[in-house]
Amino acid sequence: MINNPPNWQTELAKQRNRIAADRTLLAWVRTSMALIGIGFGLERTVSKLYVGVETTSNAPMFLVKLFSLLIIGTGTFAIVMAAFDYQKEMKRLQQPNYYYMPRQSLGIIVSGLLVLIAISIFLTIWRQAIIN
């Protein structure tokens, strides 16, 4: 049985793809940590501002906590999905017949979630402004 030497162009391309996958994973980690930090910061900041403030309703705090949790959840979802995507890409790179496979963009999914959260925040604030 004759072993064919590896094609150096293919091996270098695989190495570039692995490095690109590493950079992409790290970018998603940064983005996810920023989302999680924004969610925590929003909740903590508003909680500190509302300490000692007498209100007739807990609705504003509930909404802030809800939106903070949604932002934290989006960041957590993004980091988990990025890790799964990275792991899948590493397995694909180990295959001898590596080829391009189109897939759904995690950026589009996370952007869509953030747009939905932003629209719901906007509508909530708008409704509160109309009521008052």
C-alpha positions in Angstrom: 0.0 0.0 0.0 1.4 3.3 -1.1 0.8 6.4 1.0 0.4 9.5 -1.0 2.2 12.5 0.6 -0.2 15.2 1.7 -0.9 18.1 -0.6 0.9 21.0 1.0 -1.5 23.5 -0.6 -4.5 21.7 0.9 -2.8 21.4 4.3 -1.9 25.1 4.3 -5.5 26.0 3.4 -6.8 23.9 6.2 -4.4 25.6 8.6 -5.6 29.0 7.5 -9.2 27.9 8.0 -8.4 26.6 11.5 -6.8 29.9 12.4 -9.8 31.8 11.0 -12.1 29.6 13.0 -10.1 30.4 16.1 -10.4 34.2 15.4 -14.1 33.8 14.8 -14.7 31.9 18.1 -12.7 34.6 20.0 -14.7 37.3 18.4 -18.0 35.6 19.4 -16.6 35.2 23.0 -15.9 39.0 23.1 -19.3 39.8 21.7 -21.0 37.4 24.1 -19.2 38.7 27.1 -20.1 42.3 26.1 -23.8 41.3 25.8 -23.7 39.5 29.2 -21.9 42.5 30.8 -24.5 44.9 29.3 -27.3 42.8 30.7 -25.8 42.7 34.2 -24.8 46.3 34.1 -28.3 47.5 33.0 -30.0 45.5 35.8 -27.5 46.6 38.5 -27.6 50.3 37.4 -31.3 50.5 37.4 -31.6 48.6 40.7 -29.2 51.1 42.3 -31.2 54.0 40.9 -34.5 52.7 42.2 -33.3 52.0 45.7 -35.4 54.1 48.1 -37.7 55.3 45.3 -41.3 54.8 46.2 -43.4 53.7 43.2 -46.9 52.5 42.9 -45.9 49.6 40.7 -43.0 47.2 40.3 -43.6 47.0 36.6 -40.5 49.2 35.6 -38.2 47.0 37.6 -39.8 43.8 36.3 -39.3 45.0 32.7 -35.7 46.0 33.3 -35.0 42.6 34.8 -36.8 40.9 32.0 -34.9 42.8 29.3 -31.6 42.3 31.1 -32.2 38.6 31.2 -33.1 38.6 27.5 -29.8 40.3 26.7 -27.8 38.0 29.0 -29.6 35.0 27.5 -28.7 36.2 24.0 -25.1 36.5 25.0 -25.1 33.0 26.5 -26.9 31.6 23.5 -24.3 33.2 21.2 -21.3 31.8 23.1 -22.7 28.3 23.3 -23.6 28.3 19.6 -20.2 29.7 18.6 -18.5 26.9 20.6 -20.6 24.2 18.9 -19.9 25.8 15.5 -16.2 25.9 16.2 -16.2 22.2 17.3 -18.1 21.2 14.2 -15.6 23.1 12.0 -12.6 21.4 13.7 -14.1 18.0 13.0 -14.7 19.0 9.3 -11.1 20.2 9.0 -9.9 16.8 10.1 -11.7 15.1 7.2 -9.5 14.3 4.1 -12.2 15.6 1.8 -12.8 19.0 3.3 -15.2 21.1 1.3 -17.3 24.2 1.7 -20.7 23.7 3.3 -23.1 26.6 3.5 -24.7 27.2 6.9 -26.9 29.6 8.8 -25.0 32.7 10.0 -24.8 33.0 13.8 -24.4 36.7 13.3 -27.8 36.9 11.6 -29.5 34.9 14.4 -28.0 37.0 17.2 -28.7 40.2 15.3 -32.3 39.1 14.9 -32.7 38.4 18.6 -31.2 41.8 19.5 -33.5 43.5 17.1 -36.5 41.8 18.7 -35.3 42.8 22.1 -34.8 46.4 21.0 -38.3 46.5 19.4 -39.9 45.2 22.5 -38.0 47.7 24.7 -39.0 50.5 22.3 -42.7 49.5 22.3 -42.7 49.2 26.1 -41.2 52.7 26.5 -43.6 54.1 23.9 -46.6 52.5 25.6 -45.5 53.9 29.0 -45.1 57.4 27.4 -48.6 57.2 26.0 -50.1 56.0 29.2 -48.5 58.8 31.2 
